[in-house]
Amino acid sequence: MKNRLPSIVLIIIVLVLWQFIAFLINAPYILPSPTEIVAKIWELRRTLFLVQLPSTMSVTVIGLLISIVFGLALAIAMDMNKKIADALYPIVIASQTIPTTAIAPLFVLWFGYSIWARVLVTILITFFPITITVYDGFRATKREMEELLITYGASKWDIFFKLKIPSALPHFFSAIKMAIPLSVIGAAIAEWLGAQSGLGYFSKRMMTQLDGAGVFAPIVILSVTAMISVAVIGVIEEKLIKWRKEI
Amino acid sequence: MLKFDNVTFKYDSDNYEMMRNLSFEVKDGESISLIGASGCGKSTVFRLINGLEKTQSGSITINGTPIKELKNYSSYMPQKDLLYPWRTIEKNVCLPMELRKESKEKMKKASEEILEEVGLLDYRNKYPRDLSGGMRQRASFARALLAGANLLLLDEPFSALASLTRIGLQEWLLTEWEKRKNTILFVTHDVEEAIFLSQKVFVITDRPITHFEEYVIPLTYPRKREDLKRSDIMELKEELIKKLRQEEVK
């Protein structure tokens, strides 16, 4: 808690400043104050928490799970075979140069307003940090630890399961912590560009009504949800990898 | 018996040979120290024995069989303990048996016996981070013993330890060897350690390595640290230090 004090103080200062500037501007459709946003969240709590949030979260969770499976499979394949790594690495990097906002409408054309167009955007954004970070984790395995296993007669798979996977666990958790906010962003962007439900879609709808607080309310919920998810992963990581600093 | 027969070796990244036509033998049950200046190739000898590097020419055999046809013929103990931080001490020690797909009961029995012997039985469910440097090295030694090979390759295992811990572990290793009579090849920088722990000392004096200069230690067993103060041992120590200094200057 003591470590987080500076960031808590900074957030309070920003919120107070924001409240003050919003009061001075006095145009809620341009810059609603934090208290107006909180009031809006309370007013719209039913639709926000019972309809839009579950819709966005289902996209986020499905997209993230597919990304984890896909990203891990790519990382393992790249680590196991140098030719695969040489072939895939540039493609994985190139995939990140695709402007998501430009390609998302195309996904809507392919999949309609179904959940899969949004899931695909989320995957496109999140599989990259998972693949690259886990792959780097495999490569960061200490050579001398690997050689010790070889002297004990270990096979390639023994080395992979008994050394590389545990060694890469800290990298895996870092990847997940990076991917969670990205998956939320991916889902929200996709909802902005073409959806019939979700917090991104709701925010866009509020925009057309010039409801500033209504635009911000879903954004705040998205941010808080991402922060809580990252914190939960952090707690799990701390419980599971007490040896992180020793590797 | 470990035998190097006319072994020539060079690292791919180097344009000079590390060893040329090197031949030597280590008989079963012998305890031999290998000393030499930094970077002279002591650890390379171990890497070749372990099969981590391939010779350019010549052969390395154990009891007449080339090492490439053998499995689990040597147990390696590195300078760093290399205990896996995510495994308990018991699981770390059992790792070589696990790789040989031994049964759980067998592993449990063997690990309990060996941990009892190295004085770590009460720590079997602890993690490496819970142990001191000396205890970790003993756990690493226990793991090397459970690798099941008679030939132990100990690569400066005590060099990173505090002086008193180091002395304690040297005496402990000596007792272990007297009890088990494993074949030990021990790499060290420390001349006194080499003399105290071994029956013979091999000194590397040339580059590329073409031969080892062999010194037989005139000490009997059981040995005591006070033996190192004997005049003939002191003379031998000085002679070895002189050899190493000459090699450093080259």
Interface residues (C-beta under 8 A of the other chain):
Chain A: K142 E144 M145 E147 L148 L149 I150 T151 Y152 G153 A154 D158 K162 L163 P166 L169 I241 K242 W243 E246 I247
Chain B: N50 G51 L52 K71 N72 S74 S75 Y76 P78 K80 L82 Y84 P85 W86 L95 P96 E98 L99 R100 Y127 P128 R129 A147
